[in-house]
Amino acid sequence: MDDISPNKILDDEPEGHAEASLGRQRRLHLVATAFSLSILALSIFVLARTFAAVRWWDLRQALAATGWDQIALAGFFSCVSYAALTGYDALALRQLALRVPFGRTALASFTSYAISFTLGFPLITGGTVRYWIYSQSGLTAGKVASLTIVAGLTFWLGMALVIGVSLLADPAGLADIDHLKVWVNTLIGAGILLAIAVWLYWGARGQRRIRVKGMSLELPGFWLTLGQMALGVVDVCAAAAVLFALLPRGSALSFLDFAGTYAFACLIGIASNAPGGIGAFEVTMLKSTPAPSPEAMLASLLMFRAIYYLIPFVLAMAMLGAHEIMKRWPSLRADMSKGGD
């Protein structure tokens, strides 16, 4: 099966079936695009109305009221989240039996995530950065693509586990976001956790080879999948803790309830296809998180964007520049020495 190319499979299919399959794919793509644009348009509309009602002096006061202890705590949790993200690539490399120095792995994963979070289009921006760095260790484009798939699976496992537990622990609280009945949320949460258990059972059986866009890929086994889930949960919870630390003082939210809300907001942001989920994420958090005022919550969100997105993005660009200089320095120094002679 692994020796059969996707083109050969398509050639063996009747022409009518192939055309029907392509037609279905185009229709699904159009529906998904329309859905994403609808979320984005609605988010921009709601966010514009929110900004129109904001009293800018109150927003400045809310920003000034954010303590340095809150900023330091948010910075710490941001570091924890990005450290977990470097683990995504490390586990993926182990699964693919690829040897890359951890320093290069950490550089590739941190810079690719920091840049794609801010610019969006992760397959293009993050994939380009990953390939640029990992190709220096001999990884082909296909291996980097496989690594990206396995690393992405880590994120989705962690996200699914956080949402599943949140739906079971507080189905009523999350009903304010999805507008479903409490018992429906409970069933969805139980279904998500059951699906994760089935995934673990399937991973323990040994045969886990699938085809993704023409590539044959063996997925992680039971213990590596548990490691993926643990890393994913740490990443999602640490990212949620960044914003939780920046909430106005005196907020009565429990972290478990907030983490579930944060995860849902991230999903809506991902569905919008906007860079970093900007707009859709903010609208969801503004509408679902209790705060003394819209200005207070907006101040927390602005600080979150600066600490979790902007600062890592600037740092990633600086690290890539330094990495390129260090890589070219020996040849540059040799050229300078020749010029001096």
PLY file of the C-alpha trace (Angstrom):
ply
format ascii 1.0
element vertex 341
property float x
property float y
property float z
element edge 340
property int vertex1
property int vertex2
end_header
0.00 0.00 0.00
2.82 2.36 0.87
4.31 1.96 -2.61
1.17 3.15 -4.36
1.27 6.83 -5.22
-1.86 8.98 -4.80
-1.74 9.76 -8.53
-1.84 6.04 -9.34
-4.89 5.64 -7.10
-6.63 8.49 -8.91
-5.72 6.99 -12.30
-7.34 3.67 -11.34
-10.62 5.38 -10.39
-13.34 5.87 -12.97
-13.22 9.35 -14.46
-16.71 10.19 -13.19
-15.81 9.24 -9.63
-12.65 11.36 -9.72
-14.57 14.37 -11.01
-17.27 13.90 -8.37
-14.61 13.68 -5.65
-12.95 16.88 -6.85
-16.34 18.59 -7.00
-17.10 17.60 -3.40
-13.70 18.90 -2.30
-14.32 22.23 -4.02
-17.77 22.55 -2.42
-16.40 21.72 1.04
-13.61 24.26 0.52
-16.14 26.93 -0.46
-18.33 26.14 2.56
-15.32 26.27 4.91
-14.15 29.55 3.38
-17.63 31.09 3.66
-17.86 29.92 7.29
-14.48 31.46 8.16
-15.33 34.74 6.43
-18.68 34.88 8.26
-16.98 34.48 11.63
-14.37 37.07 10.71
-16.96 39.58 9.46
-19.14 39.12 12.54
-16.11 39.50 14.82
-15.01 42.71 13.09
-18.54 44.11 13.37
-18.86 43.30 17.08
-15.32 44.48 17.84
-15.93 47.76 15.98
-19.07 48.38 18.03
-17.15 47.57 21.21
-14.35 50.00 20.33
-16.91 52.68 19.45
-18.33 52.44 22.97
-14.95 52.38 24.71
-14.02 55.36 26.85
-10.34 55.79 26.04
-9.48 57.44 29.33
-10.91 54.44 31.18
-8.89 52.13 28.93
-5.71 54.04 29.75
-6.55 53.80 33.45
-7.17 50.05 33.14
-3.81 49.57 31.42
-2.06 51.62 34.10
-3.78 49.54 36.81
-2.11 46.34 35.57
0.56 45.62 38.18
4.14 44.64 37.44
3.55 41.45 39.43
0.78 40.56 36.96
3.03 41.34 34.00
5.88 39.25 35.47
3.52 36.31 36.11
2.14 36.58 32.57
5.70 36.61 31.21
6.55 33.48 33.21
3.53 31.55 31.90
4.33 32.73 28.38
7.78 31.17 28.73
6.20 27.93 30.00
3.86 27.81 27.01
6.61 28.36 24.45
8.84 25.83 26.23
6.04 23.27 25.82
5.84 24.21 22.13
9.50 23.28 21.69
8.55 19.90 23.14
6.04 19.46 20.30
8.86 19.28 17.77
11.09 17.19 20.04
8.40 14.49 20.37
7.65 14.62 16.64
11.34 14.14 15.81
11.50 11.18 18.18
8.45 9.61 16.54
9.99 10.09 13.08
13.36 8.70 14.31
15.17 11.87 13.25
18.23 13.22 15.06
18.47 16.99 15.40
20.38 18.85 18.15
17.94 20.16 20.75
19.25 23.71 20.35
18.26 23.68 16.69
14.94 22.02 17.53
14.15 24.71 20.10
15.12 27.47 17.67
13.01 26.05 14.85
9.92 25.41 16.96
10.01 28.68 18.91
10.60 30.89 15.89
8.09 29.07 13.67
5.32 29.26 16.26
6.07 32.85 17.31
6.01 34.02 13.69
2.98 32.00 12.56
0.98 33.03 15.65
1.44 36.67 14.71
1.37 36.57 10.90
-1.07 33.70 10.47
-1.01 31.18 7.59
1.02 28.69 9.70
1.61 26.21 6.86
3.36 28.95 4.88
5.02 31.11 7.54
5.80 28.48 10.17
6.52 25.79 7.57
9.01 28.02 5.76
10.88 28.83 8.98
10.92 25.17 10.01
12.27 24.01 6.65
14.90 26.76 6.55
16.33 25.64 9.91
15.76 21.87 9.79
17.13 21.55 6.24
20.51 22.49 7.72
20.34 19.16 9.59
19.53 17.27 6.40
15.75 17.04 6.76
13.84 16.97 3.49
10.67 18.93 2.81
8.64 15.72 3.23
10.17 15.03 6.66
9.46 18.60 7.77
5.87 18.23 6.58
5.51 14.98 8.56
7.00 16.68 11.61
4.49 19.53 11.27
1.57 17.07 11.16
2.70 15.16 14.27
3.41 18.43 16.15
-0.01 19.78 15.17
-1.60 16.62 16.53
-0.03 17.40 19.91
-1.78 20.78 20.02
-5.17 19.32 19.10
-4.92 16.51 21.65
-4.18 19.02 24.41
-6.94 21.36 23.25
-9.46 18.51 23.06
-8.61 17.29 26.56
-8.95 20.78 28.09
-12.31 21.37 26.35
-13.61 17.90 27.24
-12.77 18.28 30.93
-14.18 21.83 31.00
-17.46 20.74 29.42
-17.87 18.02 32.03
-16.74 20.16 34.97
-18.77 23.29 34.13
-21.24 22.65 31.28
-23.45 25.56 32.43
-20.62 28.11 32.34
-19.62 27.23 28.78
-23.25 27.34 27.65
-22.85 31.14 27.54
-20.45 30.64 24.62
-21.92 27.78 22.57
-25.56 28.51 23.57
-26.30 24.80 24.01
-28.27 23.07 26.75
-26.29 21.98 29.80
-26.97 18.29 29.12
-25.79 18.71 25.51
-22.50 20.22 26.71
-22.12 17.32 29.15
-22.67 14.80 26.36
-20.18 16.60 24.09
-17.57 16.66 26.87
-18.08 12.93 27.55
-17.90 12.24 23.80
-14.61 14.13 23.47
-13.03 12.22 26.37
-14.35 8.91 24.96
-12.82 9.77 21.55
-9.47 10.47 23.25
-9.69 7.10 25.06
-10.41 5.33 21.74
-7.46 7.16 20.16
-5.19 5.94 22.97
-6.48 2.38 22.58
-5.89 2.52 18.83
-2.38 3.86 19.42
-1.64 0.97 21.80
-2.51 -1.64 19.14
0.57 -0.91 17.03
-0.75 -0.42 13.49
-1.09 3.34 13.19
-0.06 4.11 9.60
-2.21 6.62 7.71
-1.93 8.58 4.46
-2.09 12.39 4.60
-1.98 14.28 1.29
-0.09 11.46 -0.37
2.36 10.90 2.51
2.47 7.66 4.47
2.80 8.54 8.15
3.04 6.39 11.26
1.39 8.08 14.24
2.80 7.92 17.78
2.08 4.94 20.02
0.40 4.87 23.43
3.15 6.35 25.62
4.24 8.96 23.14
0.59 9.97 22.68
0.29 10.40 26.45
3.37 12.63 26.28
1.74 14.63 23.47
-1.42 15.09 25.53
0.54 16.20 28.59
2.54 18.73 26.56
-0.60 19.99 24.82
-2.42 20.51 28.11
0.59 22.32 29.61
0.79 24.59 26.54
-2.94 25.44 26.43
-3.21 25.94 30.20
-0.03 28.04 30.36
-1.28 30.25 27.50
-4.61 30.62 29.28
-2.73 31.47 32.49
-1.01 34.38 30.68
-4.36 36.08 30.13
-5.74 34.90 33.50
-2.82 36.64 35.27
-3.64 39.88 33.45
-7.35 39.96 34.35
-8.50 42.86 36.53
-7.72 42.27 40.18
-10.58 40.75 42.14
-11.92 38.62 39.30
-13.95 35.77 40.79
-13.36 33.30 37.95
-11.90 29.87 38.68
-8.98 28.93 36.45
-10.69 25.71 35.25
-13.73 27.67 34.00
-11.47 30.28 32.43
-9.26 27.68 30.69
-12.34 26.19 29.04
-13.50 29.61 27.89
-10.01 30.39 26.57
-9.87 27.10 24.65
-13.25 27.78 23.03
-12.15 31.30 22.10
-9.01 29.84 20.50
-11.13 27.43 18.45
-13.32 30.28 17.22
-10.18 32.27 16.39
-8.76 29.32 14.44
-12.06 28.90 12.57
-11.93 32.57 11.52
-8.52 31.98 9.82
-7.42 35.44 11.01
-3.75 35.79 12.07
-3.59 34.73 15.71
-7.40 34.55 15.71
-7.36 38.32 16.18
-10.83 39.79 16.42
-12.76 36.53 16.88
-10.74 35.61 19.98
-11.17 39.06 21.53
-14.91 39.17 20.86
-15.42 35.74 22.45
-13.45 36.67 25.57
-15.15 40.07 25.87
-18.62 38.53 25.66
-17.99 35.54 27.93
-15.61 36.75 30.66
-17.01 38.75 33.60
-15.09 42.01 34.10
-15.72 45.32 35.93
-16.00 47.06 32.55
-15.35 46.44 28.84
-12.34 48.74 29.14
-10.84 46.58 31.90
-11.20 43.37 29.87
-9.94 45.07 26.71
-6.86 46.26 28.59
-6.15 42.67 29.66
-6.52 41.44 26.08
-4.19 44.14 24.73
-1.55 43.25 27.33
-2.00 39.57 26.45
-1.41 40.27 22.75
1.73 42.23 23.58
3.22 39.64 25.96
2.21 36.39 24.26
2.34 37.43 20.60
4.26 40.66 19.93
7.29 40.19 22.22
7.94 36.55 21.12
7.53 37.63 17.47
10.17 40.37 17.82
12.45 37.98 19.71
11.99 35.28 17.05
12.91 37.68 14.25
16.03 38.75 16.18
17.00 35.11 16.80
16.59 34.23 13.12
18.75 37.19 12.15
21.44 36.20 14.68
21.27 32.58 13.49
21.78 33.64 9.87
24.73 35.87 10.83
26.37 33.05 12.83
25.86 30.62 9.95
27.48 32.96 7.44
30.15 34.37 9.76
32.97 31.89 8.90
32.67 32.52 5.14
32.29 36.25 5.75
35.41 36.30 7.91
37.31 34.33 5.28
36.26 36.83 2.61
37.34 39.69 4.85
40.73 38.02 5.41
41.23 37.63 1.65
40.33 41.25 1.14
42.93 42.29 3.72
45.61 40.29 1.91
0 1
1 2
2 3
3 4
4 5
5 6
6 7
7 8
8 9
9 10
10 11
11 12
12 13
13 14
14 15
15 16
16 17
17 18
18 19
19 20
20 21
21 22
22 23
23 24
24 25
25 26
26 27
27 28
28 29
29 30
30 31
31 32
32 33
33 34
34 35
35 36
36 37
37 38
38 39
39 40
40 41
41 42
42 43
43 44
44 45
45 46
46 47
47 48
48 49
49 50
50 51
51 52
52 53
53 54
54 55
55 56
56 57
57 58
58 59
59 60
60 61
61 62
62 63
63 64
64 65
65 66
66 67
67 68
68 69
69 70
70 71
71 72
72 73
73 74
74 75
75 76
76 77
77 78
78 79
79 80
80 81
81 82
82 83
83 84
84 85
85 86
86 87
87 88
88 89
89 90
90 91
91 92
92 93
93 94
94 95
95 96
96 97
97 98
98 99
99 100
100 101
101 102
102 103
103 104
104 105
105 106
106 107
107 108
108 109
109 110
110 111
111 112
112 113
113 114
114 115
115 116
116 117
117 118
118 119
119 120
120 121
121 122
122 123
123 124
124 125
125 126
126 127
127 128
128 129
129 130
130 131
131 132
132 133
133 134
134 135
135 136
136 137
137 138
138 139
139 140
140 141
141 142
142 143
143 144
144 145
145 146
146 147
147 148
148 149
149 150
150 151
151 152
152 153
153 154
154 155
155 156
156 157
157 158
158 159
159 160
160 161
161 162
162 163
163 164
164 165
165 166
166 167
167 168
168 169
169 170
170 171
171 172
172 173
173 174
174 175
175 176
176 177
177 178
178 179
179 180
180 181
181 182
182 183
183 184
184 185
185 186
186 187
187 188
188 189
189 190
190 191
191 192
192 193
193 194
194 195
195 196
196 197
197 198
198 199
199 200
200 201
201 202
202 203
203 204
204 205
205 206
206 207
207 208
208 209
209 210
210 211
211 212
212 213
213 214
214 215
215 216
216 217
217 218
218 219
219 220
220 221
221 222
222 223
223 224
224 225
225 226
226 227
227 228
228 229
229 230
230 231
231 232
232 233
233 234
234 235
235 236
236 237
237 238
238 239
239 240
240 241
241 242
242 243
243 244
244 245
245 246
246 247
247 248
248 249
249 250
250 251
251 252
252 253
253 254
254 255
255 256
256 257
257 258
258 259
259 260
260 261
261 262
262 263
263 264
264 265
265 266
266 267
267 268
268 269
269 270
270 271
271 272
272 273
273 274
274 275
275 276
276 277
277 278
278 279
279 280
280 281
281 282
282 283
283 284
284 285
285 286
286 287
287 288
288 289
289 290
290 291
291 292
292 293
293 294
294 295
295 296
296 297
297 298
298 299
299 300
300 301
301 302
302 303
303 304
304 305
305 306
306 307
307 308
308 309
309 310
310 311
311 312
312 313
313 314
314 315
315 316
316 317
317 318
318 319
319 320
320 321
321 322
322 323
323 324
324 325
325 326
326 327
327 328
328 329
329 330
330 331
331 332
332 333
333 334
334 335
335 336
336 337
337 338
338 339
339 340
